[in-house]
Amino acid sequence: RASRRSPGGASPGAPQGARHKKNLLAKKRRAERALPRTKKSPKNRIRDLERQLLRAKRREGDASPKLGALERELATLTAAEARDAPTRRQKEVERRYATRYHKVKFFERRKVERKLRTVRKALEEARADDELRRRERRLLEDLDYIKYYPKTHKYVGLFAMDDPTDAKTPKLRAKMRALALQAAAEDRAREGRRDAGAREPGPRDDDEDEDSSSDEASEGENDGASHPEELEEHEDDDFLVPCAS
């Protein structure tokens, strides 16, 4: 006959202290296994505050001292949620599309890089081939298309089989290509300005060097003027003649 055990893990006849100790050990093990709690989203915090307001009104009525603080906090969170909602939705869309089209972009980039290596190897043998130069520029633009494709739009593949009766996909690809190339040009321009700013010397470097040199010269003059006897002694020492013994 199986003996009945309490939910805490100890037998019914065990003392209360033993059950309490067993419960504490079980909670400690669960806490060690548990992952760190994630921060609540603004929507969840707003929902929690609305529930707290309802409970406070139900228990203590409209004269509750907690209502004013809860209502102010709720208004602040609601305004922040309305202000940040577009940015958050945009980030969610970017994250979803990045996950969905990661594999497609990876394989297309590998394919374009392989073609680019082939074209450059052919260019080493025939440097004046204009057709190879055009193909190289086109492949470089394809790489920019993959890298700088707008993150908030569904990806239109470079090597997708287009339906002859579909006139929208080629137009959409051309539009996204123009946006991607524009973003690539802007990114390179920013990098160029950043590199140029890093190479330029600071505006006060020359002035600081001149100030330091003038300070050193003035210090030398002050030392010589403040100890004239020492200078005369050193000069005399240079012309001392040893006496005959």
C-alpha positions in Angstrom: 0.0 0.0 0.0 1.6 3.2 -1.2 1.9 5.9 1.4 0.4 9.3 0.7 2.9 12.2 0.6 2.3 15.9 0.9 2.8 18.3 -2.0 6.0 19.6 -0.4 7.7 16.2 -0.8 7.6 15.1 2.9 5.3 12.5 4.4 2.2 13.6 6.3 3.7 12.5 9.5 6.9 14.6 9.1 7.3 17.7 11.2 6.5 21.1 9.8 10.1 22.2 9.8 11.2 19.4 7.6 8.5 20.1 5.0 9.5 23.8 5.0 13.2 23.0 4.5 12.4 20.6 1.7 10.3 23.3 0.0 13.1 25.9 0.3 15.5 23.5 -1.3 13.2 22.8 -4.2 12.7 26.5 -4.7 16.4 27.1 -4.7 17.0 24.4 -7.3 14.3 25.9 -9.5 15.8 29.3 -9.2 19.2 28.0 -10.2 17.8 26.4 -13.3 15.6 29.3 -14.2 16.7 31.7 -16.9 17.1 35.5 -16.2 13.8 37.3 -16.4 13.4 39.4 -19.6 12.3 43.0 -19.4 8.6 43.5 -19.8 7.4 45.1 -23.0 5.6 48.5 -22.8 2.3 46.8 -23.7 2.7 44.4 -20.8 3.5 47.2 -18.4 0.6 49.2 -19.5 -1.7 46.2 -19.1 -0.3 45.6 -15.6 -1.0 49.2 -14.6 -4.5 49.1 -15.9 -5.1 46.0 -13.8 -3.7 47.6 -10.8 -5.9 50.6 -11.3 -9.0 48.4 -11.6 -8.1 46.5 -8.4 -7.4 49.7 -6.5 -10.8 51.2 -7.6 -12.6 48.0 -6.7 -11.1 47.7 -3.3 -10.8 51.3 -2.1 -13.0 53.3 -4.5 -12.1 56.5 -6.3 -10.7 58.0 -3.1 -7.7 55.6 -3.1 -4.4 57.4 -2.6 -2.7 55.1 -5.1 -4.9 56.2 -8.0 -3.1 59.5 -8.8 0.4 57.9 -9.0 -0.9 54.9 -11.1 -2.8 57.2 -13.5 0.3 59.4 -14.0 2.5 56.4 -14.6 0.0 55.0 -17.0 -0.3 58.2 -19.0 3.5 58.5 -19.3 3.8 54.9 -20.5 0.9 55.3 -23.0 2.5 58.5 -24.5 5.9 56.7 -24.7 4.3 53.7 -26.4 2.5 55.9 -28.9 5.8 57.7 -29.7 8.0 54.6 -30.0 5.5 52.4 -31.7 6.5 53.2 -35.4 10.2 52.7 -34.7 9.5 49.4 -32.9 7.3 48.1 -35.7 10.0 49.0 -38.2 12.6 47.1 -36.2 10.3 44.1 -36.0 9.7 44.1 -39.7 13.5 44.4 -40.4 14.2 41.5 -38.0 11.5 39.3 -39.6 12.7 40.0 -43.2 16.3 39.5 -42.2 15.5 36.1 -40.8 13.3 35.1 -43.7 15.7 36.1 -46.5 19.0 35.3 -44.9 19.5 32.0 -46.7 18.5 33.4 -50.1 20.9 36.4 -49.8 23.7 34.1 -48.7 23.5 31.8 -51.7 23.0 34.7 -54.1 26.1 36.5 -52.7 28.1 33.3 -53.1 27.0 32.9 -56.7 27.8 36.6 -57.5 31.3 36.3 -55.8 32.0 33.2 -57.8 31.1 34.9 -61.1 33.2 37.9 -60.1 36.3 35.8 -59.5 35.8 34.2 -62.9 35.5 37.6 -64.6 38.5 39.1 -62.8 40.6 36.1 -63.7 39.6 36.6 -67.4 40.5 40.3 -67.1 44.0 39.4 -66.0 44.5 37.8 -69.4 42.7 40.4 -71.5 42.9 43.8 -69.8 41.4 45.9 -72.6 38.1 43.9 -72.8 35.3 46.4 -72.4 32.7 43.7 -72.1 34.4 42.1 -69.2 34.7 45.5 -67.5 31.0 46.0 -67.9 30.3 42.5 -66.4 32.6 43.3 -63.5 30.8 46.6 -62.8 27.4 44.8 -63.0 28.5 42.1 -60.6 29.8 44.7 -58.1 26.4 46.4 -58.3 24.8 43.0 -57.7 26.8 42.7 -54.5 25.6 46.2 -53.4 22.0 45.1 -54.3 22.3 42.2 -51.9 24.1 44.1 -49.1 22.1 47.4 -49.2 18.7 46.1 -50.1 16.0 48.1 -48.2 15.4 46.2 -44.9 11.7 47.0 -44.7 10.8 45.5 -48.0 10.4 41.9 -49.2 13.5 40.7 -51.0 13.3 40.3 -54.7 15.9 37.8 -55.8 18.4 38.5 -58.5 18.2 35.0 -60.0 14.5 34.3 -59.5 12.7 32.9 -62.5 10.3 35.6 -63.6 7.0 34.9 -65.1 6.8 36.3 -68.6 3.3 37.6 -68.0 4.4 39.3 -64.7 5.4 42.9 -65.4 5.5 44.0 -61.7 8.5 42.0 -60.5 11.1 43.4 -63.0 9.9 46.9 -62.2 10.1 46.3 -58.5 13.6 44.8 -58.8 14.7 47.9 -60.8 13.3 50.2 -58.1 14.9 48.3 -55.3 18.2 48.2 -57.2 18.2 52.0 -57.5 17.5 52.4 -53.8 20.2 49.9 -52.9 22.8 51.6 -55.1 21.9 55.0 -53.6 22.3 53.6 -50.1 25.7 52.1 -51.1 26.9 55.4 -52.5 25.9 57.3 -49.4 27.6 54.8 -47.2 30.8 55.1 -49.1 30.6 58.9 -49.0 30.3 58.8 -45.2 33.2 56.4 -44.9 35.3 58.8 -47.1 34.5 61.8 -45.0 35.3 59.8 -41.8 38.7 58.7 -43.2 39.5 62.2 -44.4 38.7 63.6 -40.9 40.9 61.0 -39.3 43.8 61.8 -41.5 43.7 65.6 -41.0 45.8 66.9 -38.1 44.1 68.7 -35.3 43.7 72.5 -35.7 45.7 73.3 -32.5 48.7 71.0 -33.0 51.0 73.6 -34.7 50.0 76.2 -32.1 50.7 73.9 -29.2 54.2 73.1 -30.7 55.0 76.8 -31.1 53.8 77.5 -27.6 55.9 74.7 -26.1 59.0 75.8 -28.0 58.6 79.5 -26.9 58.1 78.3 -23.3 61.3 76.3 -23.4 63.2 79.3 -24.8 61.9 81.6 -22.2 62.7 79.1 -19.4 66.3 79.0 -20.7 66.6 82.7 -20.7 65.2 82.9 -17.2 67.6 80.3 -15.9 70.6 82.2 -17.4 69.5 85.5 -16.0 68.7 84.2 -12.5 72.1 82.6 -12.0 74.8 84.8 -13.6 77.4 83.7 -11.1 77.1 80.1 -12.0 77.6 80.9 -15.7 80.7 83.0 -15.0 82.2 80.2 -12.8 81.7 77.6 -15.6 83.3 79.9 -18.1 86.3 80.4 -15.9 86.6 76.7 -15.3 87.1 76.2 -19.0 90.2 78.4 -19.1 91.9 77.2 -15.9 95.6 76.4 -16.4 97.2 73.9 -14.0 99.9 75.4 -11.8 103.4 74.0 -11.8 104.2 72.1 -8.7 
